[in-house]
Amino acid sequence: MPVGEGQSDGGSAVTLDDLARLAGVSRASASRALNQRAGVRPEIRERVTHLAASLGYRPNRAARNLATGRSSVIGLVIPSADLRVDPYGAAMIHAVARAATEADQGLMLILDGEGPGRAVRHILRDGLIDGVIVSAVAAGEGWVEELLNAELPTVLIGSHPTRTDVDVVDVENELASVRLTEHLFDQGCRRLATVTGPLERVDAQLRLAGFRAAHDRRRVRLDERLVIEGDFGRVSGVKAGERIATMRGRQRPDGVVAANDEMALGVIKALTHAGLAVPDDVAVVGFDGTASDADVVEITVTSVRQPFGEIATAAVDELVARIDGSPPKGRIVIDPELIVAQSSDRPGHPP
């Protein structure tokens, strides 16, 4: 066998690819089994580890990289601004880092700081990474499009606003938003507002579409004045909550669908500061599941919880498969879970 990423006690090389092929599993599964990571069935773990022991397999990253011409490093592109205003970015970085480790890959974090175009040129010229995962939040930036246009395996987390030629891992934004909105109707709410994300973003558009679709399904007239555009930041949620709090009588909504948890927290903070009770006066729901540890409000927030670990694992596995030459899957959609909490639980308000 050629020199690879492992070696046997007899001196001949045994690669991880060889081990995966002999075990009848993917390369990522073989790596997880060897590293005692989660997500591997017991019988697969036993088969891989038994083969590794019988073949005398020992990982040799330097030899593997020399033989394959790879770096065994993948990149993650995420906007630095996203880390400042929304816990989503930090949660995604943590999840992708864990998934990369489980797939036996190093991770390079690529932020949109000063001069990112120069950094991208170095990455592409010097072969520093084998492939890249791009947060759709960064889509549209010139330097990101340069990455997407390069002959480099790429997976997008979230949907690109215009391109359909890139592999995508995304959550089911629209139907999840339908569930959130119908949940408020089921809690007795009759007049709903929504605080959207920036509407140039695909996820914000889809969540608004779900809000509208739920009104159509329940045959409830939507007041367009209650569609308030935010920016996914908490301050925009506070401003929307202040605006809602000034409404009087039947004009004021009794439920608010915020397009992410940060804005939901801002809405709740503004409403309670104005003397309104959440959820009795106004029920509030969010999206992402990142508000569980927030100390901004005194109640837990109903939200659609994004399965960050599942998203990251799917993205890393798809990227590694593309690096290994497998054909693209195109689009992987993951269904998030609705978690009902105090901010919308209204047992005294019959549907």
C-alpha positions as CSV (number, residue, x, y, z in Angstrom):
1,M,0.0,0.0,0.0
2,P,1.2,3.6,-0.6
3,V,2.3,5.7,2.3
4,G,-0.8,7.1,4.0
5,E,-2.2,8.4,7.2
6,G,-1.5,5.3,9.3
7,Q,1.0,2.6,9.5
8,S,1.0,-1.0,10.5
9,D,3.4,-2.8,12.9
10,G,4.9,-4.6,9.9
11,G,5.9,-1.3,8.3
12,S,3.4,-1.2,5.5
13,A,1.0,1.8,5.5
14,V,-2.7,1.5,6.3
15,T,-4.7,4.6,5.7
16,L,-7.9,5.7,7.3
17,D,-9.5,5.3,3.8
18,D,-8.3,1.7,3.7
19,L,-9.7,1.0,7.1
20,A,-13.1,2.6,6.2
21,R,-13.3,0.6,3.0
22,L,-12.5,-2.7,4.7
23,A,-15.0,-1.9,7.4
24,G,-17.7,-0.9,4.9
25,V,-18.3,2.5,6.5
26,S,-17.6,6.2,5.6
27,R,-14.3,7.8,6.4
28,A,-15.9,10.1,8.9
29,S,-17.6,7.1,10.7
30,A,-14.3,5.3,10.9
31,S,-12.6,8.3,12.4
32,R,-15.3,8.8,15.0
33,A,-15.1,5.1,15.9
34,L,-11.4,5.3,16.4
35,N,-11.6,8.5,18.4
36,Q,-14.4,7.1,20.6
37,R,-16.8,9.9,19.5
38,A,-20.5,9.9,19.7
39,G,-22.8,9.2,16.7
40,V,-21.4,5.7,15.8
41,R,-23.4,2.5,16.3
42,P,-21.7,0.0,18.7
43,E,-21.4,-2.7,16.0
44,I,-19.6,-0.2,13.7
45,R,-17.3,1.0,16.5
46,E,-16.4,-2.6,17.3
47,R,-15.8,-3.6,13.7
48,V,-13.6,-0.6,13.0
49,T,-11.5,-0.9,16.2
50,H,-11.1,-4.6,15.6
51,L,-9.8,-4.1,12.1
52,A,-7.5,-1.3,13.3
53,A,-6.0,-3.6,15.9
54,S,-5.6,-6.5,13.6
55,L,-3.9,-4.4,10.9
56,G,-1.8,-2.6,13.4
57,Y,-3.2,0.8,12.3
58,R,-1.6,3.8,13.9
59,P,-2.6,7.3,12.8
60,N,0.1,9.2,11.1
61,R,-1.2,12.6,10.1
62,A,2.1,13.9,8.5
63,A,2.4,10.8,6.3
64,R,-1.2,11.0,5.3
65,N,-1.0,14.6,4.3
66,L,2.2,14.1,2.4
67,A,0.7,11.2,0.5
68,T,-2.6,12.9,-0.3
69,G,-1.5,16.5,-0.7
70,R,-4.1,17.5,1.8
71,S,-3.9,19.7,4.9
72,S,-6.6,17.9,6.9
73,V,-7.8,21.3,7.7
74,I,-11.2,22.8,6.8
75,G,-12.3,26.4,7.0
76,L,-15.3,28.0,8.6
77,V,-16.3,31.5,7.3
78,I,-18.6,33.5,9.6
79,P,-19.0,37.2,10.0
80,S,-17.3,38.8,13.0
81,A,-20.3,41.1,13.4
82,D,-22.5,38.0,13.9
83,L,-20.5,37.1,17.0
84,R,-21.1,40.6,18.6
85,V,-24.9,40.8,18.2
86,D,-26.2,37.2,18.3
87,P,-25.2,34.0,20.1
88,Y,-26.0,32.1,17.0
89,G,-22.5,32.6,15.6
90,A,-20.7,31.4,18.7
91,A,-23.0,28.4,19.0
92,M,-22.3,27.5,15.4
93,I,-18.5,27.8,15.8
94,H,-18.6,25.6,18.8
95,A,-20.7,23.0,17.0
96,V,-18.6,23.0,13.8
97,A,-15.3,22.7,15.9
98,R,-16.7,19.7,17.7
99,A,-17.9,18.1,14.4
100,A,-14.5,18.7,12.8
101,T,-12.7,17.1,15.7
102,E,-14.9,14.1,15.4
103,A,-14.2,13.8,11.7
104,D,-10.4,14.1,12.4
105,Q,-10.1,17.5,10.7
106,G,-8.5,20.7,11.9
107,L,-10.5,23.9,11.7
108,M,-9.5,27.3,10.5
109,L,-11.8,30.2,11.5
110,I,-12.1,32.8,8.8
111,L,-13.6,36.1,10.0
112,D,-14.4,39.2,7.8
113,G,-11.9,41.4,9.4
114,E,-9.7,43.9,7.7
115,G,-8.3,42.8,4.3
116,P,-10.1,39.4,4.1
117,G,-9.6,39.3,0.3
118,R,-5.8,39.1,0.8
119,A,-6.3,36.3,3.4
120,V,-8.5,34.4,0.9
121,R,-5.9,34.7,-1.8
122,H,-3.3,33.2,0.5
123,I,-5.7,30.3,1.5
124,L,-6.4,29.5,-2.2
125,R,-2.8,29.9,-3.4
126,D,-1.1,28.0,-0.6
127,G,-3.6,25.1,-0.1
128,L,-4.0,25.9,3.6
129,I,-7.4,24.2,3.7
130,D,-9.0,21.3,1.9
131,G,-12.5,22.8,1.8
132,V,-14.7,25.4,3.5
133,I,-18.0,25.8,5.3
134,V,-19.6,29.2,4.8
135,S,-22.3,30.7,7.0
136,A,-24.9,32.1,4.7
137,V,-24.9,35.2,6.8
138,A,-21.7,36.1,5.0
139,A,-23.1,35.4,1.5
140,G,-23.0,38.3,-0.9
141,E,-19.6,39.6,0.3
142,G,-17.1,39.9,-2.6
143,W,-14.4,37.8,-0.8
144,V,-16.9,35.1,0.1
145,E,-18.1,34.9,-3.4
146,E,-14.5,34.5,-4.5
147,L,-14.3,31.5,-2.2
148,L,-17.5,30.1,-3.6
149,N,-16.3,30.5,-7.2
150,A,-12.9,28.8,-6.5
151,E,-12.3,25.1,-7.2
152,L,-12.6,24.4,-3.5
153,P,-15.1,22.0,-2.0
154,T,-17.7,24.2,-0.2
155,V,-20.8,23.7,1.9
156,L,-23.1,26.5,2.9
157,I,-24.9,26.6,6.3
158,G,-28.1,28.4,5.4
159,S,-29.4,29.4,2.0
160,H,-27.7,31.7,-0.5
161,P,-29.9,34.6,-1.7
162,T,-29.2,33.9,-5.4
163,R,-27.1,30.8,-6.0
164,T,-28.3,27.2,-6.2
165,D,-25.0,25.6,-7.3
166,V,-23.5,25.3,-3.7
167,D,-24.2,22.4,-1.3
168,V,-26.5,23.6,1.5
169,V,-27.3,22.5,5.0
170,D,-30.2,24.5,6.4
171,V,-33.1,24.3,8.9
172,E,-36.7,24.3,7.8
173,N,-37.2,28.0,8.4
174,E,-40.7,28.4,6.9
175,L,-42.5,25.5,8.4
176,A,-40.9,26.1,11.8
177,S,-42.2,29.7,11.6
178,V,-45.7,28.3,10.8
179,R,-45.5,26.2,13.9
180,L,-44.5,29.1,16.0
181,T,-47.3,31.3,14.8
182,E,-49.9,28.6,15.1
183,H,-48.7,27.9,18.6
184,L,-49.7,31.5,19.5
185,F,-53.1,31.1,17.9
186,D,-53.5,27.9,19.9
187,Q,-52.7,29.9,23.1
188,G,-55.7,32.2,22.4
189,C,-53.8,35.0,20.6
190,R,-55.9,36.7,17.9
191,R,-53.8,39.6,16.7
192,L,-50.1,38.9,16.0
193,A,-47.1,41.1,15.2
194,T,-43.8,39.8,13.9
195,V,-40.3,41.3,14.2
196,T,-38.4,40.1,11.1
197,G,-34.8,39.8,10.5
198,P,-33.2,41.9,7.7
199,L,-35.3,41.1,4.7
200,E,-32.3,40.8,2.3
201,R,-31.5,37.6,4.1
202,V,-33.1,34.3,3.0
203,D,-33.7,33.0,6.5
204,A,-35.6,36.2,7.4
205,Q,-37.7,36.0,4.2
206,L,-38.6,32.4,4.9
207,R,-39.6,33.0,8.5
208,L,-41.8,35.9,7.5
209,A,-43.3,33.7,4.8
210,G,-44.2,31.1,7.5
211,F,-45.8,33.8,9.6
212,R,-48.0,34.8,6.7
213,A,-48.8,31.2,5.8
214,A,-50.0,30.5,9.3
215,H,-52.4,33.4,9.1
216,D,-53.7,32.0,5.8
217,R,-54.1,28.5,7.2
218,R,-56.0,29.8,10.2
219,R,-58.0,32.3,8.1
220,V,-56.9,35.2,10.2
221,R,-56.4,38.6,8.6
222,L,-52.9,40.0,9.0
223,D,-52.4,43.6,9.7
224,E,-49.4,44.6,7.6
225,R,-48.7,47.4,10.1
226,L,-47.7,44.7,12.6
227,V,-44.8,43.4,10.3
228,I,-41.8,45.2,11.8
229,E,-38.4,44.8,10.3
230,G,-35.5,44.2,12.7
231,D,-31.9,43.2,12.2
232,F,-31.6,40.1,14.4
233,G,-30.0,42.3,17.1
234,R,-31.5,42.7,20.6
235,V,-31.7,46.5,20.3
236,S,-34.1,46.2,17.3
237,G,-36.2,43.9,19.4
238,V,-36.4,46.5,22.2
239,K,-37.4,49.2,19.6
240,A,-40.1,46.9,18.2
241,G,-41.4,46.2,21.7
242,E,-41.5,49.9,22.6
243,R,-43.5,50.5,19.4
244,I,-45.9,47.7,20.3
245,A,-46.3,48.9,23.9
246,T,-47.5,52.3,22.7
247,M,-50.4,50.7,20.8
248,R,-53.8,51.0,22.6
249,G,-56.9,48.8,22.9
250,R,-57.6,46.5,20.0
251,Q,-54.7,48.0,18.0
252,R,-52.1,46.3,20.2
253,P,-51.2,42.7,19.3
254,D,-51.6,40.0,22.0
255,G,-48.8,37.9,20.5
256,V,-45.4,38.6,18.9
257,V,-43.3,36.2,16.7
258,A,-39.7,37.4,16.8
259,A,-37.5,36.0,14.0
260,N,-34.7,35.1,16.5
261,D,-34.3,34.9,20.3
262,E,-32.2,38.0,20.6
263,M,-35.0,40.1,19.3
264,A,-37.5,38.2,21.4
265,L,-35.5,39.1,24.5
266,G,-35.5,42.7,23.4
267,V,-39.3,42.7,22.9
268,I,-40.0,41.1,26.3
269,K,-37.7,43.6,28.0
270,A,-39.5,46.6,26.4
271,L,-43.0,45.2,27.1
272,T,-42.3,44.5,30.8
273,H,-40.6,47.9,31.2
274,A,-43.8,49.4,29.9
275,G,-45.9,47.6,32.5
276,L,-47.3,44.8,30.2
277,A,-47.3,41.2,31.4
278,V,-45.7,38.5,29.3
279,P,-47.4,36.3,28.3
280,D,-50.8,37.3,29.8
281,D,-51.0,40.7,28.0
282,V,-48.6,39.8,25.1
283,A,-47.2,36.4,24.4
284,V,-43.7,36.3,22.7
285,V,-41.9,33.6,20.9
286,G,-38.4,33.5,19.2
287,F,-36.3,31.4,16.9
288,D,-32.9,29.6,17.4
289,G,-33.0,28.3,21.0
290,T,-30.1,30.5,22.2
291,A,-32.0,32.4,25.0
292,S,-31.9,29.6,27.6
293,D,-29.0,31.1,29.5
294,A,-30.0,34.7,29.0
295,D,-30.2,36.9,32.1
296,V,-32.0,39.7,30.3
297,V,-35.5,38.7,31.3
298,E,-36.9,36.7,34.2
299,I,-38.9,34.2,32.2
300,T,-37.9,31.4,29.8
301,V,-38.5,32.0,26.1
302,T,-40.6,29.8,23.7
303,S,-38.4,29.1,20.7
304,V,-37.7,26.9,17.7
305,R,-34.4,25.3,18.9
306,Q,-31.9,24.9,16.1
307,P,-30.0,21.6,16.4
308,F,-26.6,23.1,16.0
309,G,-24.8,19.8,16.6
310,E,-26.8,18.1,13.9
311,I,-26.4,20.9,11.4
312,A,-22.6,21.1,12.0
313,T,-22.2,17.3,11.7
314,A,-24.1,17.2,8.4
315,A,-22.1,20.1,7.0
316,V,-18.7,18.7,8.0
317,D,-19.6,15.2,6.8
318,E,-20.8,16.5,3.5
319,L,-17.7,18.6,3.1
320,V,-15.4,15.7,3.9
321,A,-17.3,13.6,1.4
322,R,-16.9,16.3,-1.3
323,I,-13.1,16.5,-0.5
324,D,-13.0,12.7,-0.9
325,G,-14.6,13.0,-4.4
326,S,-18.2,12.1,-3.6
327,P,-20.9,13.7,-5.7
328,P,-22.8,16.6,-4.0
329,K,-26.0,16.0,-2.2
330,G,-27.2,19.5,-3.1
331,R,-29.5,20.4,-0.2
332,I,-29.9,18.9,3.3
333,V,-32.8,20.3,5.4
334,I,-33.0,19.7,9.1
335,D,-36.3,20.2,11.0
336,P,-35.9,22.2,14.3
337,E,-37.9,21.5,17.4
338,L,-40.5,23.8,19.0
339,I,-39.8,24.2,22.7
340,V,-42.7,25.8,24.6
341,A,-41.7,27.9,27.6
342,Q,-43.1,30.6,29.9
343,S,-43.1,33.5,27.4
344,S,-46.1,32.0,25.5
345,D,-47.7,29.6,27.9
346,R,-51.2,31.0,28.5
347,P,-53.4,28.3,30.1
348,G,-56.0,30.9,31.1
349,H,-56.6,31.9,27.5
350,P,-58.6,29.3,25.6
351,P,-58.0,29.0,21.9
